[in-house]
Amino acid sequence: MRHHFPICERQVYLNACSQGALSDQVREAYGAYLRDWEERGAPWEYWVELSERARAAFADLINATPDEVAVTTSVSAGVSAVLSAFQPGKRDTFVTSDFEFPTVGQIAHAQELRGARVVHVGEQDGMLSLAGFDAAIDERTALVAVTHVCYRNGSRTELEGIVELAHAQGVPVLVDAYQAAGAVPIDVRALNVDFLATGTVKYLLGSAGLGFLYARADQIERWTPTQTGWFADEDIFAMDIDDYSPSPTARRFEAGTPPVPNIYAGLAGMGILASVGVDRVEQHVRALTAHLDHGLDELGASIVTPRDPSARGPMTAIRSTDEHALVEALAAEGIIISSRDGNVRVSPHVYNSLGDIDALLDGLREHRALLR
Ligand SMILES: Cc1ncc(COP(=O)(O)O)c(C=O)c1O
């Protein structure tokens, strides 16, 4: 795989939690988009067909059917479409967590303007605890919205337990899988989640501007989004302006014209993952992570991410005395990582090698003073 990602020749790129590396396939996909546009003018039938292919490719990746997948432009767009269906009633509360990305946090709080209440479940020892969700979910809960892997400390949420608790009270669960999808195998049937949103910027190896929202078949028609657009209509080409009749499929959570260039790129990125298999990506990343942990222990560094492989995602967070200075110092040496909240974040993917981890460990040794 590595030779498909030219950045690996120049840099030690360990930053998939911010942006996956550019592959030859994705570069070529953007070229194909420009060629098709230039040569064919307005091939919209073909472009809509590509959007359907992206829907099907993502459905395959998570064990859903294409009718359960909305093609969106971001996680924000998909989550916002679902929550826009909220109507104040007996169930007026969104339960979410302190580990959310602002996407979920801000969209939940936006519903306060329409009479909703938002309850946050806090962390316990760097993890979201089931007890916290148990205490928060009750007869007022309309939806639980929770992250799969925390973008700050890399911990993996115990989704099965949360889904069980929520469903026992008749509450659906929405998962933000942005820090997992592409590097953690996801089977929405096995997880039994009701909604799952992600995008192609990170481990799905595409670019900005494309996302997906999974909605389980039996949930779809229970939600009537008020954030909408003509691509959400039951018959897009009827060009109807006299009523609102959303699609009976997950397409009802879409909005306007699909993000065609990013769909070319997203298909190429997901194609790479399909050819390798996300389970193999996970195994590879776990091996790199075990090597990283070992080296960090030798350095006496402090790992914030839980050690148990089943309790962590692909990213490892390490304490720093000045995370920005450490990211900058390593970048000057061609080692690319990122930072949040007093930690640096190391996020390997399919294109990384043990050599990359060793190069990072050498860099961290050199800047030992910036580790806590
Ligand atoms: C967990 C998580 N959710 C959501 C987002 C942002 O999603 P979007 O910009 O597509 O709304 C990110 C991006 O960093 C993220 O890490």
The ligand as an SDF file (V2000), in Angstrom:
LIG
                    3D

 16 16  0  0  0  0  0  0  0  0999 V2000
  -15.2880   12.6970   15.9670 C   0  0  0  0  0  0  0  0  0  0  0  0
  -15.4720   13.7740   14.9350 C   0  0  0  0  0  0  0  0  0  0  0  0
  -16.7160   14.1370   14.5770 N   0  0  0  0  0  0  0  0  0  0  0  0
  -16.9300   15.0930   13.6510 C   0  0  0  0  0  0  0  0  0  0  0  0
  -15.8800   15.7510   13.0510 C   0  0  0  0  0  0  0  0  0  0  0  0
  -16.1600   16.8500   12.0550 C   0  0  0  0  0  0  0  0  0  0  0  0
  -17.1240   16.4520   11.1630 O   0  0  0  0  0  0  0  0  0  0  0  0
  -17.7510   17.3960   10.0580 P   0  0  0  0  0  0  0  0  0  0  0  0
  -16.8100   18.5380    9.8280 O   0  0  0  0  0  0  0  0  0  0  0  0
  -17.8950   16.5140    8.8640 O   0  0  0  0  0  0  0  0  0  0  0  0
  -19.0440   17.8520   10.5980 O   0  0  0  0  0  0  0  0  0  0  0  0
  -14.5700   15.4020   13.3750 C   0  0  0  0  0  0  0  0  0  0  0  0
  -13.4440   16.0720   12.6960 C   0  0  0  0  0  0  0  0  0  0  0  0
  -12.3920   16.2610   13.1600 O   0  0  0  0  0  0  0  0  0  0  0  0
  -14.3730   14.4000   14.3580 C   0  0  0  0  0  0  0  0  0  0  0  0
  -13.1310   14.0430   14.7230 O   0  0  0  0  0  0  0  0  0  0  0  0
  1  2  1  0
  2  3  1  0
  2 15  2  0
  3  4  2  0
  4  5  1  0
  5  6  1  0
  5 12  2  0
  6  7  1  0
  7  8  1  0
  8  9  2  0
  8 10  1  0
  8 11  1  0
 12 13  1  0
 12 15  1  0
 13 14  2  0
 15 16  1  0
M  END
$$$$
